[in-house]
Amino acid sequence: MGKVPIRLREVVYTLSPFQQSVMNGLWKDLPHKAAHHMHNLRDAVLFCVAPIAGIAYYCADFKEKEKLHHRY
Amino acid sequence: MKRLSIIKQPVLSVLNVHLVDYPSPSNINYFWSFGSIAGICLIVQIATGIFLAMHYTPHVDLAFLSVEHIMRDVEGGWFLRYMHANGASMFFIVVYIHMFRGLYYGSYASPRELLWCIGVVILLLMIITAFIGYVLPWGQMSFWGATVITSLASAIPVVGDSIVTWLWGGFSVDNATLNRFFSLHYLLPFVIVGASVIHLAALHQYGSNNPLGTNSTVDKVGLYPYFYVKDLVAWVAFAIFFSVFIYFYPNVLGHPDNYIPANPMSTPAHIVPEWYFLWVYAILRSIPNKLAGVAAIALVFISLLALPFINTSPIRSSNFRPFHKKFFWLIVADTLLLSWIGQQPVEDPYILVGQCASVFFFIYFLIMVPFLGRFENYLIHYKTR
């Protein structure tokens, strides 16, 4: 008695992040955000992926040359 | 007398303070979820381990067969065993990411030295637990891995041979060794639980670091519900990743030789440890002298323990440390390279690459960490002068 019943739909709308407009900035300036992330990844590619790929290539090349050296 | 609220009861209030109301920086990203995932891994390992121990027999004549019995006869035994075996790999993946996150964002730096050091102790306990756990199935790689690694103690001058005999409980890796390894493998996870509680206590003394590395005392939100919900996303993603290994590639992270029963009369062509030890194994093999190799492994853990004390940078996050950021990625590459070299045969060019990678590992931790802090600090002062 005395309590006002709350309709479920209203609760769902109230809790929804879209209704609360908390993600307004999500799509704003997307190209710049993507470019920023790519720029941040540049170090990882240059200093992590490139050394591993380079050394793996060097080892494979070394083994191939060694094999050919023994063959001929 | 008025009864206290249930969350104000002595034990529950501690849980409430540390697991519910704990103030967390609002800007922590998904890399901060790996701590709780590591906790889940530990619980999974203990739970599956307890059930596996109900069916396992720690005897050299029965150990291998009892594992096969678990796989074939025990209801859901294959699932328990694959979960436990792959769970160890998952635990190490998660802990390595957790450590590299700490390294990148400077979570080890003052005032969280104790937190980092306890983390290194947990890593060491994990390595010992995983190593002795790998011996228990009593396959070829179990036996020969145990023989090679325990024999390293013989490099210690004067008392080395006595230590090896003491570790083995005899004059070779045999039943006594298997029994004590089983006993210790059951005990050590509970020691890890204790160390993890201390790790959490040390974390909560100063609070979590954050991606900016600043001392955030105002911009904090409760762990519940905000980070429980966020961590839940990470837990589900992790569960999917874990499940792929259990259900589709259960043996991809193991060694096929461990499906051959241990045979002391037949040495495998290549003795390799589990993948998560390969980086340490590569450092060990890069040094031709046995004692120097063992000393190098000790130096790895000493370097990790010393990290917060030799760090000279007042800035924590590598986002604001351009030079350290590059060296961070180099040490990631170096660790991956060492892991790759650890599984290659001991021949050219792998020997040279392994030696260079080992040298770089120590250069980073013992020279670059203190030097880069000072250098970047100098650049800041030079720029603002």
Chai-1 contact restraints between the chains, C-beta under 6 A:
chainA,res_idxA,chainB,res_idxB,connection_type,confidence,min_distance_angstrom,max_distance_angstrom,comment,restraint_id
A,D43,B,K325,contact,1.0,0.0,6.0,A-B,restraint_1
A,D43,B,K326,contact,1.0,0.0,6.0,A-B,restraint_2
A,D43,B,W329,contact,1.0,0.0,6.0,A-B,restraint_3
A,A44,B,W329,contact,1.0,0.0,6.0,A-B,restraint_4
A,F47,B,K326,contact,1.0,0.0,6.0,A-B,restraint_5
A,F47,B,W329,contact,1.0,0.0,6.0,A-B,restraint_6
A,F47,B,L330,contact,1.0,0.0,6.0,A-B,restraint_7
A,C48,B,W329,contact,1.0,0.0,6.0,A-B,restraint_8
A,C48,B,V332,contact,1.0,0.0,6.0,A-B,restraint_9
A,C48,B,A333,contact,1.0,0.0,6.0,A-B,restraint_10
A,P51,B,A333,contact,1.0,0.0,6.0,A-B,restraint_11
A,I52,B,A333,contact,1.0,0.0,6.0,A-B,restraint_12
A,I52,B,L336,contact,1.0,0.0,6.0,A-B,restraint_13
A,I55,B,V353,contact,1.0,0.0,6.0,A-B,restraint_14
A,C59,B,P349,contact,1.0,0.0,6.0,A-B,restraint_15
A,F62,B,P349,contact,1.0,0.0,6.0,A-B,restraint_16
